[in-house]
């Protein structure tokens, strides 16, 4: 089944492993750049011999055009011995009387220059497929599938930490000091076995957890917060999952317990308020104000960012961060968004809790399903 072509004619030249727009348009993974364009409500893929049979069997485009045949035609009638992408695109667009076409903002500059030289004019468009923000039932299932992998990886990591022994100021497992790297390997291996592709998994303990994007390294310690943030891609569908839990192996301090409960309540506040028509910025600000009232202000402390200094969430789909951003949207049905407040204080540690929710006609529905437990 082909994707409904956008109202404006568009052109993409990219591989569908890196370009979310290309994957959304064609529906199959192709590792090398190829041509996709639309004209008068129909969509076209231009691929080489290596990919053409698979594309004809599974791609969503209305027509699959053979690159080799077009290059042979250009060699015969235009005397172009080695027709490149610009020659092929210009020829196909002229056939359809197209001189102007919309492209994504990351369209290759050199190719754009070559097309301009052939009197093909490109218009940069921020969102080729604005409908990507609103997930279909099949897309929601794809995100849920990625989340099941995420949850399995999260369980494997937490189980490893839970089973570690406390030996003085270190966690040990099977006689060796337990490190962020060892836990990350357990998480990633679990996800890979389930068909997911993990990348940059976060296992950050103690002060490392005060930097929300620090992956974590070295020995993990008891009685300190450990943030596990996992965001794998389903290798079959291309959709991402994203979840975070914070745990302490041993005993958490009273300050950490209060931080954790405050972050949890902040997330629950967001989930109660997320509904069509609600303003994401207002909800974000209310969470931040609640944190301050609980004794956890945001600001610069000893030269470092402290408190709640990142967004409450972001869209998830074919990209791990995609539209909409929590604080820049008025919620609408079909949006799939993370809800991930956090608090970070050097010398105390970091706490973040993250789940994914689908905005529905009456409110929202959690897509992730994993328990909340601080001390393990």
Residue, then its C-alpha position, 0 to 999 in steps of 0.5 A: x500500500x502506497x503512502x498518500x503523496x503530499x499536496x506539494x511535490x517533494x524530492x528526497x535523496x538519502x538512504x532510509x537507514x539514516x533519513x526518517x523522512x525517506x523511511x516514512x516515505x518508502x517503508x523499507x531500509x535501503x543503506x545507500x542514497x537513492x531518489x524518491x519524489x512525488x508528482x501529481x499525487x503519485x510517488x516514485x522510487x528510483x533504485x539500482x538493480x541490487x534493491x529493485x526486486x525487494x522494493x517492488x515487493x515491499x516498498x510503499x511507492x506507487x512506482x519503482x523505477x530502475x536506475x540502470x534503465x534511466x542511465x542507459x536512456x540518458x547515455x543513448x539520447x543525451x550522450x551522458x556516459x556516467x549519469x549521476x543523481x542530478x542528471x537522473x533527477x533532472x530528466x525525470x522531473x522534466x518528463x513530468x514538467x516539474x521545474x520547482x520541487x520541495x526538499x528537506x532542509x538537509x538535502x545535499x548541497x552539492x546535488x542542489x547546486x547541480x540541479x540548479x545548474x540544470x534549471x531545477x529549483x529547490x524549495x527547502x521545507x521544514x516538514x515534508x510529512x507533517x503528519x509524522x507528528x500524529x501516529x496511526x494505530x500501526x505506528x503506535x503498535x510499532x512504538x509499543x513493540x520497541x518499548x517491549x524491547x526497551x523494558x526487557x533491556x531495562x529489566x536485565x540491567x536492573x536485575x544485574x544491579x540488584x544481584x550485585x554485592x555491596x563490598x565496602x564502597x563498590x558494587x561487585x558481581x561474580x567477584x568483579x567490580x560492577x561497572x556502568x560498561x558491564x551493565x550497559x553491555x547486559x542491557x544492549x545484548x538483551x535488546x539485540x537478541x530481541x531484534x532491537x538496535x541499542x545506541x548510547x545507552x545510559x547507565x550513570x551513577x552518582x555525580x555522573x547522573x547529574x549530566x543527563x546525557x552522560x553515558x556513564x563509566x567506571x565502577x558503580x557504587x552502593x547507596x547512590x542513584x543510578x540512572x538507566x536511560x534506554x532508547x533502542x530502535x526496532x530493526x524491523x519497523x525502524x521505530x524507537x522506544x525510550x524509557x528511564x528509571x532511577x535505582x539505588x542498590x542499597x539504602x537511599x538517603x532521605x534527600x534522594x528519597x524525597x527527590x525521587x518522590x518529587x520527580x515521580x509526582x511531577x511525572x504524574x502531574x504531567x500525565x494528569x494534565x496531558x489532554x487535547x488542548x492543554x498547553x505543554x509549556x504551562x504544564x512544564x512550568x507547573x512541574x518546575x514550580x512544584x519542584x521548587x516548592x518541594x525544596x528543589x529549585x533550578x539554577x546555577x550552583x557552584x558553576x553547574x546546572x542544578x534542578x530541572x533544567x531540561x524539557x519535560x519530553x519530546x516526540x518519539x517515532x522514526x527518530x528518537x527526538x522528533x516533533x513535537x517538543x513537550x514545551x512547544x506544543x498544544x496537545x492533540x490526539x495521536x501525538x506520542x510523547x515522552x514524559x521525563x522530568x528530572x532533578x540533578x544536584x552535584x553531591x546528591x545525584x540525579x533522578x529521572x523517570x521517563x515513560x511514553x504516552x499517547x495523547x488520546x481524544x480524552x486524555x492520554x494512555x501510557x504505552x510503556x509498562x515498567x514498575x517504579x522502585x528506587x531501592x533495589 
